[in-house]
């Protein structure tokens, strides 16, 4: 799905912008597994309870499974043109995912049995989803300014976000027993309690389009700022720090806590890299190395676009796995050291 343009109101934040030392690292091991359909445009990916990786195929109406050895299995969704987006491991041993266009929350067992639940609010366009601390699944409604909750038996509750429009995008369980989410349109980081109370924290950089969010190893919330080329950190009191990437057009999207105690993120088509940021803000970047491959698919608003890394997850093998827009899933061996940093750009 292409990024959508939102009208963003200017907001002032109390946090400082930090310039991070960065280094472009030497080539690392990337193993590319092409999907059966080059136009599939895989999006979300997560580690499953069965020792495999599970992912969504946005343009192909399927949920995919890939073993750590690269064997791929696909499951077609009942709803047509559903455009599955995010996926997460649920508390019930199944995988749960959002269906952006079909307005459903989906569930798939590791054996491939699929159930779909219609979101109560029409045209909510659900995007992010995560397992909550209360044994339910929580998700964002990007078009209706709601945060949704669904139990494993399919019961829904929806909670309104104060900012209108919020453009809620991604959501994650925090270290404080609450859920935390990003607001693309609102330029906020949001917190919602299991009881539905919402608090919003304005970003220092208005219009930065915050995207991914997760709990870091330091018990803070880390997030990407797609339009600003920054990685942000927010503690549970709402204090925000931003770290600028070397390139302002890096378009960081996804974020994951790596097995090495650092945060790893993806950068878009113009830089085509995997990045690493330490808890102190030191940045290393690794060229994916597939920039010269020819895209045969017609991506949304991007005909003949080059491949670029999308969403990522840590596999049971200790590697980082990510989806590639051209129609592939890629395995990246995590390097042991970040290398020597140089002066900030």
PABAMI-347411 format. One line per 8 residues: number of its first residue (from 0); their letters; for each residue y, x, z of C-alpha. Coordinates in nm, 3 decimals. Layout:
REM PABAMI-347411
NUM) a) Y,X,Z; ...
//
This chain:
REM PABAMI-347411
0) xxxxxxxx) 0.000,0.000,0.000; 0.342,0.133,-0.088; 0.604,0.174,0.181; 0.835,-0.121,0.195; 1.212,-0.097,0.211; 1.363,-0.251,0.522; 1.723,-0.298,0.629; 1.753,-0.071,0.931
8) xxxxxxxx) 2.028,-0.115,1.188; 2.184,0.205,1.326; 2.067,0.290,1.675; 2.158,0.565,1.918; 1.893,0.749,2.122; 1.924,0.990,2.412; 1.660,1.234,2.295; 1.720,1.566,2.125
16) xxxxxxxx) 1.606,1.673,1.778; 1.393,1.987,1.809; 1.349,2.236,1.526; 0.991,2.361,1.528; 0.867,2.698,1.414; 0.633,2.657,1.119; 0.389,2.853,0.910; 0.210,2.768,0.589
24) xxxxxxxx) -0.144,2.878,0.664; -0.400,3.031,0.435; -0.646,2.817,0.248; -0.907,2.642,0.457; -1.231,2.464,0.376; -1.186,2.122,0.219; -1.490,1.932,0.096; -1.406,1.640,-0.132
32) xxxxxxxx) -1.639,1.339,-0.161; -1.536,1.115,-0.450; -1.589,0.743,-0.409; -1.780,0.543,-0.673; -1.456,0.374,-0.787; -1.160,0.605,-0.847; -0.919,0.313,-0.808; -1.045,0.222,-0.458
40) xxxxxxxx) -0.744,0.371,-0.274; -0.906,0.427,0.067; -0.677,0.381,0.367; -0.790,0.373,0.729; -1.078,0.583,0.861; -1.244,0.608,1.202; -1.550,0.758,1.367; -1.821,0.496,1.415
48) xxxxxxxx) -2.073,0.460,1.697; -2.353,0.556,1.457; -2.241,0.916,1.397; -2.075,0.837,1.062; -1.718,0.778,0.943; -1.609,0.428,0.838; -1.315,0.358,0.610; -1.135,0.082,0.422
56) xxxxxxxx) -1.099,0.059,0.043; -0.767,-0.114,-0.006; -0.790,-0.171,-0.381; -1.165,-0.221,-0.397; -1.214,-0.494,-0.134; -1.480,-0.294,0.048; -1.558,-0.120,0.374; -1.712,0.223,0.326
64) xxxxxxxx) -1.936,0.442,0.537; -1.981,0.815,0.488; -2.226,1.034,0.677; -2.126,1.383,0.785; -2.342,1.504,0.499; -2.141,1.304,0.245; -2.371,1.007,0.176; -2.158,0.700,0.095
72) xxxxxxxx) -2.246,0.334,0.144; -2.011,0.046,0.057; -1.998,-0.315,0.178; -1.810,-0.582,-0.019; -1.589,-0.817,0.182; -1.635,-1.196,0.152; -1.262,-1.264,0.105; -1.141,-1.169,-0.242
80) xxxxxxxx) -0.844,-0.935,-0.284; -0.829,-0.896,0.093; -0.686,-0.542,0.084; -0.843,-0.400,0.403; -0.613,-0.149,0.567; -0.676,-0.012,0.919; -1.012,0.022,1.093; -1.119,0.109,1.447
88) xxxxxxxx) -1.433,0.126,1.658; -1.459,-0.182,1.879; -1.587,-0.216,2.235; -1.887,-0.414,2.108; -2.041,-0.138,1.897; -1.900,-0.279,1.572; -1.607,-0.173,1.351; -1.296,-0.393,1.338
96) xxxxxxxx) -1.040,-0.388,1.058; -0.731,-0.563,0.923; -0.721,-0.748,0.590; -0.360,-0.723,0.479; -0.350,-0.980,0.198; -0.625,-1.212,0.320; -0.454,-1.240,0.661; -0.781,-1.178,0.843
104) xxxxxxxx) -0.919,-0.958,1.114; -1.262,-0.838,1.007; -1.568,-0.717,1.195; -1.857,-0.520,1.047; -2.170,-0.408,1.228; -2.323,-0.070,1.161; -2.591,-0.258,0.965; -2.323,-0.404,0.735
112) xxxxxxxx) -2.298,-0.763,0.862; -1.940,-0.888,0.814; -1.744,-1.159,0.995; -1.384,-1.253,0.917; -1.135,-1.428,1.149; -0.817,-1.585,1.010; -0.497,-1.479,1.189; -0.333,-1.798,1.330
120) xxxxxxxx) 0.010,-1.727,1.182; 0.009,-1.757,0.800; 0.121,-1.457,0.594; 0.127,-1.228,0.899; 0.010,-0.929,0.691; -0.184,-0.749,0.968; -0.178,-0.370,0.946; -0.270,-0.155,1.247
128) xxxxxxxx) -0.557,-0.227,1.486; -0.698,-0.062,1.797; -0.932,-0.129,2.087; -0.736,-0.221,2.399; -0.798,-0.139,2.765; -0.894,-0.504,2.828; -1.200,-0.510,2.601; -1.015,-0.688,2.318
136) xxxxxxxx) -0.874,-0.571,1.983; -0.496,-0.551,1.938; -0.322,-0.551,1.601; 0.021,-0.556,1.440; 0.159,-0.838,1.226; 0.397,-0.660,0.994; 0.566,-0.968,0.847; 0.588,-1.206,1.144
144) xxxxxxxx) 0.720,-0.981,1.421; 0.415,-1.033,1.637; 0.156,-0.827,1.816; -0.184,-0.996,1.801; -0.486,-0.985,2.032; -0.838,-1.093,1.938; -1.140,-1.100,2.164; -1.478,-0.985,2.037
152) xxxxxxxx) -1.574,-1.353,2.011; -1.279,-1.427,1.781; -1.016,-1.589,2.008; -0.652,-1.506,1.924; -0.326,-1.473,2.115; 0.002,-1.365,1.953; 0.308,-1.218,2.125; 0.657,-1.207,1.972
160) xxxxxxxx) 0.847,-0.879,1.943; 1.214,-0.915,2.053; 1.358,-0.716,1.761; 1.386,-0.918,1.440; 1.266,-0.793,1.198; 1.044,-0.539,1.372; 0.803,-0.453,1.092; 0.529,-0.357,1.340
168) xxxxxxxx) 0.305,-0.102,1.173; 0.054,0.092,1.384; -0.076,0.041,1.739; -0.268,0.247,1.994; -0.389,0.227,2.353; -0.167,0.431,2.584; -0.240,0.636,2.896; -0.068,0.375,3.115
176) xxxxxxxx) -0.300,0.082,3.049; -0.064,-0.068,2.791; -0.054,-0.080,2.411; 0.207,0.116,2.215; 0.321,0.045,1.860; 0.565,0.157,1.591; 0.833,-0.061,1.434; 0.926,0.039,1.080
184) xxxxxxxx) 1.212,-0.205,1.045; 1.327,-0.193,1.404; 1.327,0.189,1.429; 1.166,0.148,1.769; 0.862,0.255,1.964; 0.725,-0.052,2.137; 0.514,-0.102,2.449; 0.321,-0.421,2.526
192) xxxxxxxx) 0.130,-0.491,2.845; -0.210,-0.666,2.832; -0.021,-0.972,2.954; 0.216,-0.965,2.656; 0.538,-0.821,2.802; 0.718,-0.613,2.536; 0.956,-0.321,2.592; 1.124,-0.137,2.305
200) xxxxxxxx) 1.260,0.218,2.292; 1.507,0.299,2.010; 1.442,0.611,1.803; 1.715,0.875,1.782; 1.688,0.867,1.401; 1.754,0.524,1.253; 1.566,0.439,0.935; 1.296,0.700,0.996
208) xxxxxxxx) 1.010,0.449,0.936; 0.780,0.536,1.227; 0.419,0.498,1.119; 0.116,0.629,1.307; 0.102,0.642,1.686; -0.159,0.765,1.934; -0.212,0.899,2.283; -0.195,1.278,2.287
216) xxxxxxxx) -0.388,1.516,2.512; -0.073,1.544,2.729; -0.078,1.168,2.803; 0.231,1.104,2.594; 0.256,0.894,2.278; 0.291,1.092,1.956; 0.402,0.936,1.628; 0.502,1.015,1.271
224) xxxxxxxx) 0.839,0.940,1.111; 0.759,0.890,0.744; 1.111,0.876,0.601; 1.263,1.144,0.825; 0.998,1.415,0.794; 0.949,1.439,1.169; 0.683,1.415,1.437; 0.792,1.237,1.753
232) xxxxxxxx) 0.681,1.237,2.117; 0.749,0.954,2.361; 0.650,0.965,2.727; 0.552,0.647,2.908; 0.909,0.613,3.043; 1.043,0.598,2.687; 1.195,0.947,2.662; 1.173,1.060,2.300
240) xxxxxxxx) 1.176,1.406,2.140; 1.155,1.467,1.764; 1.026,1.776,1.582; 1.150,1.837,1.229; 0.897,1.943,0.966; 0.990,2.227,0.729; 1.033,1.986,0.437; 1.240,1.669,0.473
248) xxxxxxxx) 1.029,1.509,0.198; 0.697,1.579,0.369; 0.643,1.207,0.447; 0.410,1.246,0.746; 0.190,0.939,0.771; -0.125,0.960,0.983; -0.185,1.140,1.311; -0.493,1.229,1.516
256) xxxxxxxx) -0.569,1.427,1.830; -0.775,1.725,1.715; -1.071,1.891,1.886; -0.852,2.198,1.946; -0.602,2.027,2.178; -0.335,1.992,1.907; -0.214,1.698,1.698; -0.300,1.686,1.328
264) xxxxxxxx) -0.114,1.488,1.062; -0.105,1.425,0.689; 0.185,1.493,0.453; 0.247,1.298,0.133; 0.232,1.364,-0.238; 0.533,1.597,-0.260; 0.391,1.848,-0.012; 0.022,1.747,-0.010
272) xxxxxxxx) -0.069,1.916,0.317; -0.250,1.874,0.644; -0.028,1.971,0.935; -0.088,2.075,1.293; 0.161,2.051,1.578; 0.104,2.196,1.923; 0.215,2.018,2.237; 0.514,2.254,2.247
280) xxxxxxxx) 0.613,2.170,1.889; 0.483,2.471,1.693; 0.385,2.359,1.343; 0.132,2.497,1.094; 0.060,2.350,0.751; -0.248,2.372,0.529; -0.225,2.296,0.154; -0.494,2.047,0.060
288) xxxxxxxx) -0.546,2.218,-0.274; -0.612,1.909,-0.486; -0.262,1.874,-0.629; -0.379,1.967,-0.979; -0.657,1.705,-0.992; -0.573,1.426,-1.234; -0.540,1.076,-1.088; -0.721,0.826,-1.309
296) xxxxxxxx) -0.636,0.530,-1.090; -0.330,0.308,-1.099; -0.191,0.325,-0.748; 0.050,0.064,-0.622; 0.395,0.149,-0.762; 0.269,0.496,-0.858; 0.093,0.516,-1.198; -0.100,0.839,-1.249
304) xxxxxxxx) 0.001,0.960,-0.902; -0.135,1.291,-0.774; -0.383,1.283,-0.488; -0.247,1.310,-0.138; -0.396,1.282,0.210; -0.371,0.948,0.388; -0.524,0.841,0.719; -0.748,1.069,0.922
312) xxxxxxxx) -1.003,1.083,1.202; -1.205,1.340,1.393; -1.571,1.324,1.297; -1.872,1.370,1.525; -1.915,1.711,1.361; -1.583,1.836,1.499; -1.415,1.834,1.155; -1.113,1.631,1.052
320) xxxxxxxx) -1.186,1.370,0.787; -0.916,1.200,0.581; -0.883,0.955,0.298; -0.725,1.060,-0.029; -0.534,0.808,-0.239; -0.702,0.907,-0.564; -1.033,0.767,-0.436; -1.199,1.023,-0.213
328) xxxxxxxx) -1.284,1.108,0.145; -1.223,1.471,0.241; -1.368,1.687,0.519; -1.146,1.961,0.663; -1.282,2.237,0.885; -1.048,2.286,1.178; -0.931,2.649,1.192; -0.968,2.838,1.519
336) xxxxxxxx) -0.609,2.962,1.533; -0.278,2.840,1.395; -0.158,3.179,1.275; 0.172,3.354,1.338; 0.472,3.127,1.327; 0.793,3.223,1.147; 1.152,3.118,1.188; 1.233,2.748,1.141
344) x) 1.349,2.637,0.800
//
